[in-house]
Structure formats: C-alpha cells, structure tokens
Amino acid sequence: MADICPICEAEGAPRVYSCEAQLFWVVADPAMADRFADIDLRQCRDCGHVFHSDLPAATIAEIYRRQALTNRPVSAAMSRRYDTLVDLLGRERLVGRRILEVGGGTGSLALLLAGLGSDVTVVEPNEALPELLAEVPTDAGGEIRLINAFFGPDTLDETFDGVICRQVVEHIADIRPFVRALGAAVKPGGFVYVEVPTLEYIAEAGAYMDIHVQHLHYLDAAARERLLADAGLTVVATHRIMDGHDIGVLAVPDAAGPRPSAGASHTRIDRVPARRDTHRARLEALPFDPERTGVYAATSQGVTFYALFPPERAPRAFIDDNPDNIGRYAYGRGGPVKIQPRHRALLAGLDDIFIGAYHHEAAIVEKLTDDGYRGRLWSVDPRRPTIERLS
C-alpha cells in the first residue's frame, strides 16, 4: 500500500507533496514523450521518512533499462568528485582489492578504479553499459566484470573488500532488503560507501526540481542511520557534496551485526510546494519567445523545471553537455524537444536560456560567455528567492 513506510512499516503515512512529472528524463524515441506519472510523497508519522511507493515495479524496471545514462563527467567539478571519493576511501582500500560497484552508470568510476589497480565487479541494469565499458581498455592493472542486471539479495553469492553504491539507494522500492544486501556483500574488515541526495537540502532550499519520479526515497540523517544500522553497518566518516545536496557515507561492518535505531526524522518539506509555485508564477510573468528560448541541461533538475512551462510557452531548445543525451529528446506538456550540444549557431538564435543544472551554474555561464552568447541568462537555483536574471 502507498501509505506504508518502507523503513519502519508503520501504516497511514499522510501525503505531504504531489505533482505530475515526466516518467523519463530523456527518451530516444519522441513517440515516448507522453509518459507521465503522479508523484505522491508521504511522510511516516512514526519515523518521519519521506517516500513515494506508488510506482509499479514493472515501470521502475523499464525506466532503468531504457533511461539514458547520466553520470558521465562533463565538467571539472564532476571529475573532482571522483578525486574526493578516492581520498575519502584511501588508496589502501582500493589498490589490489576486489570492489563491487552497484549502479555503474556510464562506467566512469569503474574505469577509474580499474586504472588504480582494483578488480571491479559492476552490477548495472542499463543495457547501454556493456558497449561503453568495451570502448575503453583497462590495461592499467585492474579488471572489470559486468553483471548487466538489477542488484538485490540474490544477485551474488560472494563478498568483496569494498562496496560502492552512488546515487542508487534512493531509487529502490524495497530499500531495507537492498541496503541489507549491500552490507552482506562486504567482507569483515571491508567497507561500504553509500552516496545519496539529502532530504535536509531539499527541505531547506525548497528544491522541487530534485523531486521526480525516479526518486522513491528522500533520506535525512535519521533515515540513513536507521537503514545502515539495520544492515549491520557503522558509519565511520561522511562528506558533504555540492553544498550538502548529496552526502557520502563510509561505513564498516559492525561485529555485533544488525541493531535497532531509535532515531526519527523531523525534516519537513513545506518550502518545496511554495518554491515551485513561486517559479511557476515567475515564468508566467516573464516575456520570452518560446522559439528563441532554451533550457540548459537535460538533467533531472532541468527536465523537472521544464515541466513548469505550459504547453504553449515551452522553450523549443534543449542544450546539454552529456554526449549520451545528444540527439535524444527531453519533453514536457509541450511535447518533445531534441537535445543539442552547445554550439555558436544554436546560441545565436536564442534570446533567453534557463540554466536547469543549477549546481553547475557558474561553469555553464562561463561556457556560454566564452562561446559569445549575449542573450539573457536565468538562474533557477531554488536557493534564490525566485528565478533571477544573471546577465
């Protein structure tokens, strides 16, 4: 049932936020640009966990088999996240070790780890990954083994020196068995690294564009601690990512095994609908020509922001730096829009650009300035009072 908490199993969780959203961020076939779903966020009265559990399992499976891969590093900031991760884990935990990566995305981290000398097993259901991993040699010492499937309690019958799971846990409907399986996959003396978006950031910023169909859980510190304790894991280090938008958690197996956690969440998301309403009203008031307007970045944030535009005012240009998205389509109620790379001819035909990937706003502004763009640039950063003009 949609109102049963996936963490503590209490019933009767009330609705705290609802909207309609695109099922996919990006599609290859424009005929699929009519796929929408209802988001129905609920918050547990007992433990405070915020979740959306009304998406059919078959739909979830379809999303992750067909969705374009999204975590290819396209900026210096994204590449630095890998460097920070290696520093946090320590090379002694990686070099010559057997590492399990759950949710490999484009395979970029697996390739980096293999280059350091790790033997990496990647479990990832997206059907595009085998080809991407085959394109790049891994002759620097380590090896990569790909299991093209969903990860769960029965996926593997072996253990590893380390388990890395980045930006995956929040997507999993049966979250407790999934995190337990992560804990069961690590050897005594090994580590588990989990990286997730934080509910605290969404609540404080009113970041409605970080709430979308593909995220089923919104985890604050209490929910994270409860899940890891239930899996027999003890947190030994954390680090904030992108001003607290995400958090990386390093945990180790607890010799005592799974233990109860009394922590309860008290994070409220009242600012989220308020900020969404503010942005929608601002878009209705701004004078722009949809044919000469673009959205920069076909990310979850950019596509969710695009959903605010009414069909008759939806921008007709979508710009992205991820080569995996080029030639595919973003979509909203105004229909599909072909995603294009940034180039001068395209920019010359635009008077307004809304920067959807707001965390990379400074880097995007710099790229557009270097390319000679002289039109208006708009920030949709939810930490600002409203949509604001940058230039």
C-alpha positions in Angstrom: 0.0 0.0 0.0 1.1 3.5 -0.8 0.9 4.8 2.8 3.1 2.0 4.4 6.5 3.3 5.4 9.2 1.2 3.6 11.7 1.7 6.6 9.6 1.1 9.7 6.5 -0.4 8.1 4.1 1.9 10.0 0.8 2.5 8.2 -1.1 5.6 7.5 1.6 8.0 6.2 -0.1 11.2 5.2 0.5 12.9 1.8 2.9 15.9 2.0 3.5 16.7 -1.7 2.0 15.8 -5.0 2.5 16.7 -8.7 2.7 15.1 -12.1 6.1 14.5 -13.7 7.8 13.0 -16.7 8.5 9.3 -16.4 11.8 9.6 -18.1 14.4 12.5 -18.1 15.4 11.8 -21.7 13.9 9.5 -24.3 15.4 8.1 -27.6 12.0 7.9 -29.3 9.9 11.1 -29.5 6.8 8.9 -29.6 7.5 8.1 -25.9 7.2 11.8 -24.9 3.7 11.3 -23.5 4.9 9.2 -20.5 4.0 10.9 -17.2 3.3 9.7 -13.7 1.9 11.1 -10.5 4.3 11.8 -7.6 2.7 11.2 -4.3 5.1 11.9 -1.4 4.2 10.7 2.0 5.9 11.2 5.4 5.8 8.5 8.0 4.1 9.6 11.3 6.3 7.3 13.3 9.9 7.5 11.9 9.4 10.6 9.7 10.7 9.0 6.5 9.6 10.7 3.2 8.8 8.3 0.4 6.9 7.6 -2.8 6.0 4.0 -3.2 3.1 4.0 -5.7 5.2 3.4 -8.9 4.6 -0.2 -10.3 7.7 -2.5 -10.2 7.4 -3.1 -14.0 7.6 0.7 -14.6 10.6 1.0 -12.4 12.4 -1.8 -14.3 11.5 -0.2 -17.6 13.0 3.2 -16.5 16.4 1.8 -15.6 16.7 -0.4 -18.6 15.8 2.3 -21.1 16.9 5.6 -19.4 19.9 7.3 -21.0 23.0 7.0 -18.7 23.5 10.2 -16.8 26.7 10.3 -14.7 29.3 10.8 -17.3 31.7 13.6 -16.0 31.2 16.6 -18.2 32.9 19.3 -16.0 35.9 19.7 -13.8 33.6 19.7 -10.7 32.2 16.3 -11.6 35.7 14.9 -12.1 36.8 16.3 -8.7 34.1 14.3 -7.0 35.9 11.1 -8.0 39.2 12.5 -6.7 37.5 13.4 -3.4 36.0 9.9 -3.2 39.4 8.2 -3.7 40.8 10.5 -1.0 38.0 9.6 1.4 38.3 5.9 0.9 42.1 5.8 0.8 44.1 4.1 -1.9 44.9 1.3 0.5 41.3 0.3 0.4 41.3 0.2 -3.4 44.6 -0.8 -4.9 44.7 -4.6 -5.5 41.3 -5.0 -3.9 38.1 -6.6 -5.1 35.4 -3.9 -5.3 31.7 -4.2 -6.0 30.1 -1.2 -7.6 26.3 -1.3 -7.5 24.8 1.0 -10.2 27.7 1.7 -12.5 26.1 4.4 -14.7 28.4 5.1 -17.6 31.2 3.0 -16.0 33.4 6.0 -15.4 34.1 5.2 -11.8 34.7 1.6 -12.5 37.3 2.5 -15.2 39.0 4.9 -12.8 39.2 2.2 -10.1 40.5 -0.4 -12.5 43.1 2.2 -13.5 44.2 2.3 -9.9 44.5 -1.5 -9.8 41.2 -2.6 -8.4 39.3 -5.6 -9.7 35.8 -4.2 -10.1 32.5 -6.0 -10.4 29.8 -3.7 -11.7 26.1 -4.5 -11.3 24.0 -2.2 -13.5 20.8 -3.0 -15.4 21.1 -0.4 -18.1 21.6 -2.1 -21.5 23.9 0.7 -22.8 26.7 0.0 -20.3 28.3 -3.1 -21.9 29.2 -1.1 -25.1 30.5 1.8 -23.1 32.8 -0.4 -21.0 34.0 -2.3 -24.1 35.1 1.0 -25.7 37.9 1.8 -23.2 40.8 -0.5 -22.4 41.5 -1.3 -18.8 45.2 -2.4 -19.1 46.4 -0.3 -16.1 46.3 -3.3 -13.7 42.7 -3.9 -12.7 39.9 -5.8 -14.4 36.2 -5.0 -14.8 33.4 -7.7 -14.7 29.9 -6.5 -15.7 26.7 -8.1 -14.4 24.0 -6.5 -16.5 21.2 -6.9 -14.0 19.4 -5.3 -11.1 21.2 -5.8 -7.7 19.4 -7.5 -4.8 19.8 -10.0 -2.0 20.2 -12.9 -4.5 22.4 -11.3 -7.2 25.7 -12.5 -5.8 27.0 -15.3 -3.6 30.4 -13.8 -2.9 31.9 -11.0 -0.8 34.2 -8.1 -1.6 36.8 -5.9 0.1 34.6 -2.8 -0.6 31.1 -2.0 -1.9 30.4 1.3 -3.6 26.8 2.4 -4.3 26.4 6.0 -5.5 23.1 7.7 -6.2 21.2 4.4 -6.3 19.6 3.7 -2.8 17.0 6.5 -3.3 15.7 4.7 -6.4 15.0 1.4 -4.8 11.4 0.5 -3.8 12.4 -2.3 -1.3 15.0 -0.2 0.3 15.7 -2.2 3.5 16.5 -5.5 1.8 18.6 -3.6 -0.7 20.8 -2.0 1.9 21.0 -5.2 3.8 22.3 -6.8 0.6 25.0 -4.1 0.4 26.1 -5.0 3.9 26.0 -8.7 3.2 28.3 -8.2 0.2 31.3 -6.8 2.2 33.9 -8.9 3.9 34.8 -8.4 7.6 37.3 -5.5 7.7 36.0 -4.1 4.4 33.9 -1.0 3.8 30.6 0.1 2.3 30.3 3.6 0.7 26.8 4.9 0.0 26.1 8.2 -1.6 22.6 9.8 -1.7 20.9 13.1 -2.1 19.8 14.6 1.3 16.3 15.5 2.4 17.7 18.3 4.5 18.9 20.1 1.4 15.6 19.7 -0.4 13.7 20.9 2.6 15.9 24.0 3.3 16.1 25.1 -0.3 12.6 24.2 -1.4 14.3 22.3 -4.2 11.2 21.0 -6.1 13.3 20.1 -9.1 15.1 17.5 -7.0 11.8 15.6 -6.5 11.0 13.4 -9.5 9.5 10.1 -10.5 12.8 8.2 -10.3 13.5 9.0 -6.6 11.3 6.9 -4.3 13.1 7.9 -1.1 14.2 11.2 0.4 16.7 10.4 3.2 17.8 12.6 6.0 20.4 11.8 8.7 18.0 9.8 10.8 16.7 7.6 7.9 20.3 7.0 6.7 21.4 5.9 10.2 18.4 3.7 10.6 19.0 1.9 7.3 22.7 1.3 7.8 22.2 0.1 11.4 19.6 -2.4 10.2 22.2 -3.7 7.7 24.8 -4.2 10.4 26.9 -1.2 9.3 28.5 1.5 11.4 29.3 5.0 10.0 32.9 6.0 10.3 33.1 9.1 8.0 30.9 11.3 5.9 31.4 14.2 3.5 29.1 16.8 2.1 28.9 17.1 -1.7 27.6 20.2 -3.6 26.9 22.3 -0.6 25.1 19.5 1.1 22.9 18.5 -1.8 24.4 15.0 -1.5 26.2 13.2 1.2 28.8 10.4 1.0 28.7 7.9 3.9 31.6 5.5 4.6 30.5 2.6 6.8 32.1 -0.7 8.1 30.6 -4.0 9.2 29.6 -4.0 12.9 30.8 -7.1 14.6 27.6 -7.2 16.6 25.5 -7.3 13.4 22.2 -5.5 12.7 21.0 -3.3 15.5 17.9 -1.2 16.1 18.0 2.6 15.7 15.8 4.8 17.7 16.4 7.9 15.5 13.4 9.6 13.9 13.2 12.2 11.2 11.8 15.6 11.8 12.5 17.2 8.4 9.5 19.0 6.9 9.3 19.9 3.2 6.8 22.8 3.4 9.1 25.1 1.3 9.0 22.7 -1.7 5.5 23.4 -3.0 5.9 27.1 -2.1 9.1 27.5 -4.2 7.5 25.5 -7.1 4.5 27.9 -7.1 6.9 30.9 -7.0 8.8 29.7 -10.0 5.7 28.9 -12.0 4.3 32.4 -11.3 7.6 33.9 -12.4 7.6 32.0 -15.7 4.0 33.2 -16.4 5.1 36.8 -15.9 8.3 36.7 -17.9 8.1 37.9 -21.5 10.0 35.5 -23.7 9.6 33.9 -27.1 9.5 30.1 -26.8 11.0 29.7 -30.2 14.1 31.7 -29.1 14.4 30.2 -25.6 16.3 27.2 -24.4 16.9 25.2 -21.2 20.5 24.2 -20.5 21.0 20.7 -19.2 18.8 17.6 -19.6 19.4 16.5 -16.0 16.7 15.5 -13.6 16.7 19.1 -12.3 16.5 20.6 -15.8 13.7 18.3 -17.0 11.7 18.7 -13.8 12.0 22.5 -14.2 10.8 22.2 -17.8 7.6 20.6 -16.5 6.6 24.0 -15.1 6.1 25.5 -18.6 2.6 25.4 -20.0 2.5 23.7 -23.4 2.1 27.0 -25.4 5.2 28.6 -23.7 7.6 25.6 -23.5 11.1 26.5 -24.8 11.9 24.9 -28.1 15.6 24.3 -27.5 17.4 22.0 -25.1 21.2 22.1 -24.6 23.3 19.5 -22.9 27.0 18.6 -22.5 26.4 14.9 -21.9 27.2 13.1 -25.2 24.9 10.3 -24.2 21.9 12.7 -24.4 22.7 14.4 -27.8 20.1 13.5 -30.4 17.6 12.2 -27.8 14.6 14.2 -26.5 13.6 16.0 -23.4 9.9 16.6 -23.1 7.1 18.2 -21.1 3.4 19.0 -21.8 4.6 20.9 -24.9 5.9 17.7 -26.4 9.4 16.5 -27.3 12.4 18.8 -27.8 15.6 17.4 -29.4 18.7 17.8 -27.3 21.6 19.5 -28.9 25.2 20.2 -28.0 26.2 23.7 -27.2 27.4 25.5 -30.4 27.5 29.0 -31.6 24.9 28.7 -34.4 22.4 27.5 -31.9 23.2 30.1 -29.3 22.9 32.9 -31.9 19.3 32.0 -32.3 18.4 32.3 -28.6 17.5 35.3 -26.6 16.9 33.5 -23.3 18.5 30.5 -21.6 17.3 29.0 -18.3 20.1 27.0 -16.6 18.4 23.8 -15.4 21.6 22.2 -13.9 21.7 24.9 -11.2 24.6 23.3 -9.3 26.8 23.8 -12.4 25.5 27.3 -13.0 28.9 29.1 -12.8 30.6 26.6 -15.2 27.7 26.9 -17.6 27.7 30.7 -17.6 31.5 30.6 -18.3 31.0 28.2 -21.2 28.2 30.4 -22.7 30.2 33.6 -22.3 33.3 32.0 -23.9 31.1 31.0 -26.9 29.9 34.6 -27.3 26.4 34.2 -26.1 24.9 37.7 -25.5 21.3 36.9 -24.6 19.6 36.7 -21.2 20.7 34.0 -18.7 18.3 32.9 -16.0 19.1 31.1 -12.7 16.5 28.6 -11.5 18.6 27.9 -8.3 15.9 27.2 -5.6 18.2 28.8 -3.0 17.4 32.2 -4.6 14.0 33.8 -3.8 12.8 33.4 -7.4 14.0 32.9 -10.9 16.7 35.6 -11.3 18.4 37.1 -14.3 22.2 36.6 -14.4 23.0 38.6 -17.5 
